[in-house]
Amino acid sequence: MDKMIFTVLNGMKVTEQRQANTFNELANVNTVGFKKSFSSAVISRDLVAEGGLNSRAFPMLQTDNIVDLSPGSVQRTGHPLDLFVSGQGLFAVQAPDGTEAYTRRGDIKITENGVLTTGAGHLLLGDNGPITLPPSAKVDIAADGTVNILAAGEAGNVMTPVARIKLVNAQDQVMQIRSDGLFQTANKAVLQADADITVMSGAVEGSSASPIDAMVQMIRDSREYEMQVSVFKNAKELSTAGASVVRMDG
């Protein structure tokens, strides 16, 4: 009987983990460039005591957090620094730990020091590292990621290229989400810039999380949890009935 209870408890844990991911998706339905990244499978593990036989087989949720890079909706903003990246392209950024990571978030900002960042504050990378712009009266970004400026105080409308955003192609790559919300390859390799990836100015990519899908999953998980609780109660009743039989035999 304790084996049954142990299995049910682990099944409840699996459901709780899936619920936590669903809540995260629901919280990010309006986050620019957000991607769903929960890939899981329930596997069986044996609990082994040292010097003894396998005493338990329990379910365990194995997750690999594979990022679903299916393009989200195009949200027109008209802002020249807002970028929508084509296909399965990604922006290269500098992660908080100093390593190169990737994102689909294209709401580009310019700090007071002229540094380009994403809306989340991650440094945008170019061919030679983080991009810093000189004082400028106007900034625009070409389809190939080239950053052009009109220098402050300069007459005319001649734009000067100063950097190129590093755009990479994640097609045929297994991308995983990091704890900081950025993406990396499964083997943590650095991707090379891809000239075939382009950006569209004046638009950003909407979240790929669907509030309807998230709500349906929440309902499904809730019902599954209730069923597991019911099995737990039945196990308790069976255990009580079994103990009564033992007392009667005695």
N, C-alpha and C positions, 0 to 999 in steps of 0.2 A: 504493500500500500504506500509506503514512503517513497518508492520509486515513482509511482504515479504522481504524487504530490510534488516531488522534485522536478519532474518533467513539466508539469503545469506551471510551476513558478518560473521556470526558465522561459517557457512560452510567453508568459505575461511580460517578462523582461524584454523579449524580442519585440512585442507589440508596443511597449513603452518607447523603445528606441525609434521605431518607425514613426510613432506619434510625434516625437520631438523633431524629427526631420520635417514632417508635414507642417508643424507649427512654424518652423523656420521658413519654409516656402511661403506660407501665408503672410508672414511678416515682411517678405521681400517682394510682394507682387507689384510694388511701385518703385523698386530699386533699379536704376539704370544699369543695363547690361547683366542683370542677375541671371545665373544659369542653374538649373536643377542639377544636382550632382550626387544623388543618393542611389547607389547600385548595391543591391544586397542579395544574399542567398542564405537560407537556413541550412546549416550543416549539423551533423551529429558528432559529438565528441564523447569519448569514453573517460570516465573518472576512475583513475587507477590509484589504489593504495599501495604504497611500497611493500613489496613482499607478498602481495595478494593478487587476486584476480580482479578483472574489470567488474566494478560493482554498480556502475551507473552509465547510462547513455542519455545525454541531455542535448536539447536543441541549442544552437548558438548562432547568432546573427553575424555573418561575415560581411563586412562592408569594404568597398574599395574606392568609394567616392569618385567614380568616373563622371566627368563633366559631360553633360549633354549640350553640344555646341550648335544645336539647331537654331537658326536665326530667329530672333524675336521680331516684334512689330517695329516698323519705322515710325518714330515720333518726331515730327517736324517741329523745330524750334526757331529756325531763322537765325540762330546765333552762329557766327562764323567759326567759333572754336568748338562747337559741338560736332562730333564726328560719328558716323555710322560706318563700321568696317565691313567689307564685303566677304561673302562666303563664310569660311571657317577661319578667317583671319583674326589675329589677336594683336593688341598693343603690348609692346615690351615695356615693363616698368621696373623700378628698383624697389624690391621688397624692404620692409623694415629691418630685416637682418642683413641687408646689403647685397643679397643675391638677385639675379635676374628672374623675374616672374612675369606672368602674362594676365591680361584682363580684356574683357569686351567693353568695359566702361569707357565711353568716349566723351564724357562731359569734361572737356579740358579747361583748366583754369591757369591764370598767370599770377604768381605770387608777387609780393611787393618787390622782391629781388629779381623779377623777370624769369623765374624758374617755371617751367611747364609741369603741371601735375594733373592727375585725374581728380574727379570730384571727391574721391575718398582720400585724397592727399598723397597718393603715391607718385614718386618722381617719374615722369615720362622719359623714356630712353630714346636716344638717337643713335647715329652711327658711332659717335664718340662718347657715349655715356649720357648723363642727364642733360637736358636741353635748357640753356639759359639764354634769354634774349636781351639784346641791348635796348636802351630806351627807344621806344618806337611809338609813332602816331597811329599806326595801323598794322594789323597782323591778319594774314589769311593762310589757309592751309590747302595746298593743291591735292588733287586726287591721288597722287603717288606718295603723299605724306610729307612733301617738301613744305617747310615753314618759311613763308615770305614776309618781310616787314618793310614798312616805310619808316625810315629813321626819323626820329623826332627832330623837327626843325628843317627837314629836307623839303625842298620845293618839288612840285610835280607829283606824278602818280606812279613813278617807277618803283616797283617792288623788288627787293633784293633777297635772294634765298640765303638763309643763314644756317639751316639744319634740315635734317630729314628724320621724321619719326620712324623708329624701327617697327616695321610691320612683319609679322611672321605668319606662316600658314600651318594650322594645326590639323589639316586634313591628313588622314592616315596616322595620326598621332594619338596615343592614349593619354589624355589629359586628366589630371586629378586636382581636386581643390585642396588648398592648404588651410591651415588653421586661421590665417589672416584673411581668407576670402579670395586670395589670388590663385592663379592656376600654375601648374608645373607639369612637365612630362613625367610619366610614371617612373622613368629612370633618372629623373632630375637633370637631363641633358639640356644644354642651351640651344635654342633653335636659331637658325640663320634667317636673316632678312630675306623676304620674298618679294620681288618686284611685281609679281602678278596680283598681289593683294592691294586693293585700293580703298579709299575712304570717300564718303560723301559728306560734304560740309553742310551745316545747318540742320542736322538731324542726329538723334541718338537712338540706340536700340532699347526697346522696352524689355521688361522682365519676361523671362520665359515661364515663370510660375503662373499658373491659372488659379484664380480664387475658387472657381467652381470645382476644378479637379481636386484642389486641396480640401475643400469642404466635404466632397464625396469620400475622399480617403479618410478624413477624420471620422465620418460616420461609420465607415467600414471597420476602422480600427477600434472604435468604441464598441461596436457589436461583437467583434472578436474578443475583446477584453472581457465583456460581460459573459460570453460563452465560457471563457477560461475560468472565470470566477465561479460559474455554475458547476463546472467540472470539479473544481476544488471543493465546493460544498458537498457534492455527491461523494467525493472521496472520503470526506469526514464522516458522512452518514454511513458509508460502507464500513469504515473502520470501527465506528461505534457499534454497528450491528454485529460485526465479527467478534468484538470484545464481549458482547452479550452472549453470543453462542458459546464462547470459551468458558464463561462463568457457569452457564447452564450445564455444560459437560462436566465441569468440576463438581 
